[in-house]
């Protein structure tokens, strides 16, 4: 077992896939030694920030903790609010952006490469 406090894995950085705006990343699963079968991360997208469009090579879940966001998958867009999740499929071109005044806090989880 590995127990991780998010403050121990917190860093400020531009979001992946385009460096659109700024975010706070919590690389929770990085504290678990490899091999491990999944990634589990929290990311807070600051106002105007986005994880840019990118093609998935695995299934992935975005779960909203706080704020409002717009998730895109293969050209379709949906608004997400707290308590909502988007299950995204391998092969899809996906991204998510922060909307409104409140930062968008999400959990991102996906399998690690075999």
Order of alpha helices (4+ residues) and beta strands (2+ residues): beta-beta-beta-beta-beta-beta-beta-beta-beta-beta
